[in-house]
């Protein structure tokens, strides 16, 4: 069974770049035909899909975040990474990585994805 684990700093200063890594075990990030996503949940709000990288390395982004977000992968470590630049306090959220068998650009329910990390809290504050 595939397992995902997020890692990264819990506190980031405004205007800095947030960098999070998702380490995958029990399955390869290059396995057909999975999409590996980053999703966040700000306090008191719903789940927001941020972007995804596919088994073949293609990338998709939520349009409002496209100018600030970048997703990459390291297949040798079976990891994929989110970088979010120019963060503001509005980027404070619990950040999740997740896997789905298709592109899901709007999260209506967690069951849309078949595997989730436990989530990591990120606070943007000076």
Protein Blocks (a to p, Z undefined) as FASTA:
>chain_A
ZZdddeddfbdcehiacddddddehiafkbccbdcddddddehiacddfbdcdfkopacd
dfklmmmgccdddfknopacdddehiafklgccddddddfbdcfbdfbfklpcbdcebja
ddddZZ
